[in-house]
Amino acid sequence: MGSLLTSTKNTRSILPDSLRFVRSDVPNCITEQEIQWLIEHNIVTIVDLRQDEERNKKRCPLIDDGRFRYFCMPVTGGDIIPKTADEVSKSYIGMVDRQMDEIINTIMSADANVLFFCNAGKDRTGVVSAILLHKLGMDRKYIIDDYMESEENLKDMLKMYAEKFPEVDIDIITPHVRYMEEFLEWLFDTE
């Protein structure tokens, strides 16, 4: 599917035919033309899921743009790469806490369309997307398909990251159906 913005790799709506909830990788190189597109489509609530240190390293210019309502709401534990593939879904489960409840409530109650993101838009953003979609009544297949779009959109970037940091297992940072299936199993069972 690709990205709604040319300056990002993973910006997309999580709902068909609606821009109510738009997930993304960090739009740190967003252009004025893209900013105008966001405004024209009333995507003016921004939820940044990254820690302060990450925000300082890759600054999103929308944070200083008065045309947007910008929320800094870091996901608990989301800035740590799991050590093994078996830990990936456990890390997703660990993100679901009181802070996640606040994030979901902020997104769902926003009076404008929402753009939410972390660095790559796959793990923290994937967990937020999965919870939103679950709350909106989407089935597991739809949620997993949404999650797996990140694998295709980020393939080249993840490959370059793994080459730059050979100590990181590319399987751990690449979305796999199993990771989301295990998270959803837990999510659906906790109701």
N, C-alpha and C positions, 0 to 999 in steps of 0.2 A: 504493500500500500504506500509506503514512503511517509514523508513528513509534510505536514501542513505548512511549515515554514522552511524556506531554503537555507536558513542559517543554522538549523538544527537537523538531527538525523531521526528523531523519534517522537515528533509532535503529532498527536492524532486524537480524535474524539473517541471516547470509550463507548458512546451510544450511536446507533445507526441514525442518520438523518438529524443529528442534533449536535450543537456545539456547547451544550450545557456544561459538560465536564471534559476538559481537554488535558491529557497527560503529555509529558514532554521530558526531554533531557534539558539541562540548563540552557536557557536562551541568552548566553553571555555575549554573543555577537549579533544580537537581533538588530535589524535595520529599521530605520524610520518608516519605511514602506510597510514592513511587517507589523510594526507597532500600530500604524494606522489601520491595518487589516484587523488586528485584535480589537481596537476601539470600535470600528465599524460593525463588528460582530458581537459587541457587548461582552467581550472576554476581558473584563477589567478587574476581576478579583484574582489575585495571584497568591498561591500558597507554595512557599519554598520549604522543602522538606529536609534541607541540609543543615549541618551544624555550622556554627559561626565561623570556624576555621575554614571550612569548605567554601562558605559564602565569600570570605575574604580572598581566597585564592582564585576563584572563578566568579567574579562579581557580575550579577545580573543588573543591567542598567535600569530595569523597570522598578527597582527598589527606590530610586530617587525621582521617579517620574510621577508627578502629582495627579496624573490622569488615571492612575491605578491604585487600588487598595491592596497593599502588599503585606502578607502575613509571613513571619518567620516562625515556622513550627517544625523544629527538627524531630525526625522519627527516632525513637529510642533504639540505640544500637545499630542503626542503619549504615554507619560509616565504617564498619569493620567487615573485611572480607573473610568469610568462613574459611577454615583450614582444610576441610574435606567436603566432598560432594554431599555426604550424609548430613552435614551441618547446615546446608543451605536452607532447607525447609524449616529446620529448627530456628534458624536466625529470623525467618519470616514470622514464625509464631511468637518469638520474643519481642517483635515490634508491636504486638497488639497489647496495649496497656491504656492507662488513663490518657496519656498524651495522644494516642491514636484515636481514642474516642473524641477528643477535642478537635483533632484534625478533620475527622469525618463530619462532625457536627458543623464545623466552620464551612466546609465545602458544601454540604447539603443545604445549609440555611443561607448561603450567599444570595444576595439580591441581584446578582449579575452572573453571567457565565464565568466559569473558573478555569484557570490554567494552573496546574500543579506539577511540580517536578522535583527531582533530585539531580545528581550529576548526569547519569546516563539515562535515567527514566525507565529502569527495568526492575530493580529490586524494591526499594522503598516505594517508588511510584507504582510498581506492580502490585504490592500489597495493598496500598490505598485504593487502587483501581479495583482489585478483586473484592475488597470489602464493599465499596460503593456499588459495584455491579450486583453483588449478592443481595445487598439491601434493596436494590431496585428490581429484584426478582429474576435476574438473568440466571440461566442454568450453568452448570459446571463447564460444559463444552464451550459455551460463549466466553466465559471468563478465561479459560485456558487458551483459547484462540487469541484473545486480546493480549494476553501475556506473551504468547509465542511470536507475535508480530515484532516484538523487540529483538528477538533472535535474528531475524532477517534484516531489520533496519540497522542494527548495530554490529553486524558480522565483521565488517572491515575494521571498525574502531576497536572492537574487542581483540581482534587478531593483532593489531598494532600494539595495543596495551600489553598483551601477553609477550610480544617480542621485546618490548621495552623493559618489562619486569618478568624475566623468565622464572622467577621463584613462584609466580602465581599460576596455578593450574587453570588453563582456559576453560575447562569443563565447569569449574566452580563459578566463573564469572559469566558464563553463557547460559541464557535461559533454556531450561529443559522442561518438558511436560511434567516429568516426575516431581520437580520442585513445587510446582503449583498444585499438582494433584494432592501431594502430601499436605500442603498448607490448607487446601480446601477441605480435605478430609477432617482435619482438626477444626476448621472454622464451622463447618456444617454440624459437627458433633458437639460443639460447645453451646448450641442453642437450647 
